[in-house]
């Protein structure tokens, strides 16, 4: 078993690691479901029910992805500041920042438009462009798995 020093910094670092792992693997799971199940199902929703459906979808997804994305970002910052500024920690922070940026710049505006009016072209754009986030969260999960393998070996 790994022995950690009993200092505030050690507890913050450990909390950062745990938060980041929860955030990364939580979002890895969510984003693959969104890519293959949730966003494609948008094409099946009756337009007369769309606005209410989309409003509920965004609110409910926010309760799930908001905390996970915050865990990932704050965990990445804590790990970088408190533990290590190696390439692994820097790469994880960059992937986290990129997912936040892509979400804010691309996906929030698309969802706002979809909240006003249903358009198949917007849904198809959402599905196509979501591959960027799917790849980023998959990369973060692979980085964590690689880190665990390196530590074990």
Buried (B, 14 or more C-beta within 10 A) or exposed (E): EEEEEEEEEEEBBBBBBEBBBBBBBBBBEBBBEBBEEBBBEBEEBEEEEBBEBBEEBBEEBEEEBEBBBEBBBBBBBBBBBBBEEEEBBEBBBBBBBBBBEBBEEBBEEBBEBBBEEBBEEBBBBBBEBBEBBBBBBBBBBEBBEEBEEEEEE
